[in-house]
């Protein structure tokens, strides 16, 4: 009977449209059943898709976070390299202005003893470095070679209490001596009288006296002048022009015109000749 009814309905639908209202009415009952049958499959597919999308997004987020961290680290390195490049360029420009043979040395260590301002660089006698050579940075005088070893050298900074450098006031040529205070940001000028022609803001340069430092190198800026009524000398301090607490590279200078061989160790006779070129 079911088969006969099905065949009759198929023939009737094929020959006329009388069953269309019945089909439309029946669809209201049958379509929800279709959706209910498909619902578990749809829910499973959507759940799996959501979980897969979440896992993919999480992996992508982790990857992007790692890339961002790496890029930030690289940017920090690039910033340091840019600053180092600017510093080396300034050193190079300064060496051309000097018109003398120079050697770039890299800082290795700092002597941490109280009131001793001594640093160690990576150039020594193997490169022709010898004691009493002037040492500069891109801004001014740093100090002089204190001790030279085959692979390194010790540099006494101008602020060391045992260091004294002959200077003159650039404004009027007044001669005096700048003595280290033990502090990286201060020099003392203890040998000028209370009526000396010097004032804050004056530039101090090397005078060339003493034979160690050629004339004309910037040394410091006078920042305080206090006359002492009960003493013969005024209290005068200056700030070094060089960046003593920030340098990574320094310039070691030869003040004579004789080229220094950089591919072999020097003999003691050659060192004495360079140290005392007039002897």
C-alpha positions in Angstrom: 0.0 0.0 0.0 2.9 2.4 0.7 4.4 1.5 -2.6 1.1 2.0 -4.5 0.5 5.3 -2.7 4.0 6.5 -3.5 3.6 5.6 -7.2 0.2 7.4 -7.3 1.7 10.5 -5.7 4.6 10.6 -8.1 2.3 10.2 -11.1 0.0 12.9 -9.9 2.9 15.3 -9.2 4.4 14.6 -12.6 1.1 15.3 -14.5 -0.2 18.3 -12.4 0.6 20.8 -9.6 -2.2 19.7 -7.3 0.2 18.4 -4.7 2.2 21.7 -4.4 0.1 23.1 -1.5 0.4 19.7 0.3 4.2 19.8 -0.3 4.5 23.3 1.1 2.4 22.4 4.1 4.4 19.2 4.8 7.7 21.1 4.5 6.9 23.0 7.6 7.1 19.7 9.5 9.9 18.0 7.5 12.5 20.9 7.3 13.0 21.2 11.1 13.6 17.5 11.1 16.3 17.9 8.5 18.0 20.7 10.5 17.8 18.6 13.6 19.4 15.7 11.8 22.2 17.9 10.4 22.7 19.8 13.7 25.2 17.4 15.3 27.4 17.3 12.2 27.2 21.1 11.8 28.0 21.7 15.5 31.0 19.3 15.3 32.3 20.9 12.1 32.0 24.4 13.6 33.6 23.3 16.9 36.5 21.7 15.1 36.9 24.7 12.9 36.8 27.1 15.9 39.4 25.0 17.8 41.6 24.8 14.7 41.3 28.6 14.1 42.1 29.3 17.7 45.2 27.0 17.6 46.3 28.6 14.4 45.8 32.2 15.7 47.6 31.3 18.9 50.6 29.9 17.0 50.5 32.9 14.7 50.3 35.2 17.7 53.3 33.4 19.4 55.3 33.6 16.2 54.6 37.3 15.7 55.4 38.0 19.4 58.8 36.2 19.0 59.5 38.1 15.8 58.6 41.4 17.5 61.0 40.5 20.4 63.8 39.6 17.9 63.2 42.8 15.9 63.3 44.9 19.0 66.6 43.3 20.0 68.0 43.9 16.5 66.9 47.5 16.7 68.7 47.9 20.0 71.8 46.5 18.4 71.4 48.7 15.3 71.0 51.7 17.6 74.3 50.8 19.4 76.0 50.2 16.1 74.8 53.5 14.8 76.1 55.4 17.8 79.4 53.5 17.5 79.6 54.4 13.9 79.0 58.0 14.6 81.7 57.9 17.4 84.2 56.2 15.0 83.4 58.8 12.3 84.0 61.6 14.7 87.3 60.0 15.7 88.3 59.6 12.1 87.4 63.2 11.3 89.4 64.3 14.4 92.4 62.3 13.2 92.4 64.1 9.9 92.2 67.5 11.7 95.2 66.5 13.8 97.4 65.8 10.7 99.4 63.3 12.8 99.6 59.6 12.8 97.0 58.1 15.1 95.8 54.6 16.1 92.3 53.7 17.3 92.3 51.6 20.4 89.4 49.9 22.1 88.7 50.0 25.8 89.2 46.7 27.6 88.8 47.5 31.3 88.7 50.3 33.9 90.7 50.4 37.1 88.2 50.6 39.9 90.6 51.6 42.7 89.5 54.8 44.5 90.8 58.1 43.1 92.7 56.2 40.3 91.5 57.1 36.9 93.3 54.5 34.7 91.9 52.5 31.8 93.3 49.6 29.7 93.1 49.5 25.9 93.8 46.7 23.4 96.9 48.2 21.7 100.4 47.9 23.0 104.1 47.8 22.0 103.2 45.4 19.2 101.6 48.4 17.5 104.4 50.8 18.5 102.6 52.3 21.5 105.0 53.7 24.1 104.6 55.6 27.4 103.9 59.3 27.4 101.9 59.2 24.2 98.9 61.6 24.1 95.5 59.9 24.1 92.4 61.7 22.7 88.8 61.1 21.9 86.5 62.9 19.4 86.1 65.9 21.9 89.5 66.5 23.5 92.4 65.1 25.6 91.7 61.9 27.5 95.2 61.3 29.0 98.5 59.7 28.2 99.9 56.2 28.0 101.1 55.3 31.4 102.4 51.7 30.8 102.7 49.8 27.5 102.6 46.0 27.3 102.9 43.9 24.2 99.1 43.4 23.7 97.6 46.2 25.8 98.4 49.6 27.4 97.3 51.5 30.5 96.0 55.0 30.0 96.2 57.5 32.8 93.3 59.9 32.5 93.7 63.7 32.9 91.5 63.5 36.0 93.8 61.1 37.8 95.2 62.9 41.0 98.8 62.0 39.8 98.3 63.6 36.4 99.1 67.2 35.5 98.9 68.8 32.1 100.2 72.2 31.0 97.3 74.2 29.5 96.6 77.8 28.4 93.4 79.8 28.3 92.4 80.0 24.6 91.0 83.5 25.0 94.1 85.2 26.2 96.9 82.7 26.2 97.3 82.5 30.0 99.5 79.6 31.0 98.8 77.3 33.9 98.6 73.6 34.9 95.5 71.5 35.1 95.7 68.8 37.8 93.4 65.7 38.2 90.9 65.7 41.0 90.2 62.0 41.1 86.7 62.7 39.8 85.9 62.1 36.1 84.0 65.4 35.7 86.5 67.8 37.3 89.9 69.3 36.9 91.7 71.6 39.3 93.7 74.7 38.4 95.6 75.3 41.7 98.3 77.7 40.5 96.5 80.8 39.4 96.3 83.9 41.6 93.1 85.6 42.8 93.4 88.3 40.1 94.1 86.0 37.2 92.4 86.8 33.9 90.2 83.7 33.7 86.5 83.3 34.0 83.8 80.5 33.7 83.3 79.4 30.1 87.0 79.8 29.1 88.3 77.0 26.9 91.5 75.4 28.1 93.8 73.9 25.5 97.2 72.2 25.6 100.1 74.7 25.6 102.7 72.3 24.2 105.0 72.8 27.2 106.5 69.6 28.7 106.8 67.9 25.3 104.1 65.3 25.9 101.0 67.0 24.5 101.3 69.0 21.2 99.7 72.4 21.4 96.1 73.1 20.6 94.2 70.1 21.9 91.0 71.0 23.9 91.3 70.0 27.5 88.4 71.5 29.4 86.0 74.3 30.1 86.4 76.5 33.2 83.2 76.2 35.3 84.1 77.9 38.5 86.4 80.7 39.7 86.3 81.6 43.4 88.9 84.0 44.7 90.3 83.0 48.1 91.0 86.1 50.3 93.0 84.1 52.8 95.1 82.3 50.2 97.4 83.4 47.4 95.7 81.2 44.9 92.1 81.1 43.7 89.9 78.0 43.7 89.4 77.2 40.0 87.8 74.1 38.5 87.1 72.9 35.0 85.1 70.2 33.3 87.0 68.0 30.8 86.0 68.3 27.2 86.4 64.5 26.6 83.7 62.0 27.5 85.8 60.1 30.0 83.0 58.0 31.3 81.5 57.1 27.9 84.3 56.3 25.6 84.7 52.8 24.0 87.3 53.8 21.4 90.3 56.2 21.9 92.9 57.8 19.7 96.6 57.2 20.5 98.7 59.9 18.8 102.2 60.1 17.5 103.4 63.7 17.5 106.3 63.1 15.2 106.1 62.5 11.5 108.0 59.2 11.4 105.6 56.4 10.5 105.2 53.7 13.1 105.3 50.1 11.7 102.3 48.1 12.8 103.4 44.7 11.6 106.3 44.0 13.9 107.4 44.6 17.5 109.7 47.6 18.0 113.1 47.4 19.5 114.0 49.3 22.7 116.2 51.6 20.7 113.3 52.6 18.4 111.0 53.2 21.4 113.6 55.5 23.0 114.0 57.3 19.6 110.2 57.9 19.4 109.9 58.9 23.0 112.7 61.4 22.7 112.8 62.4 19.0 115.3 65.3 19.8 117.9 63.1 21.4 
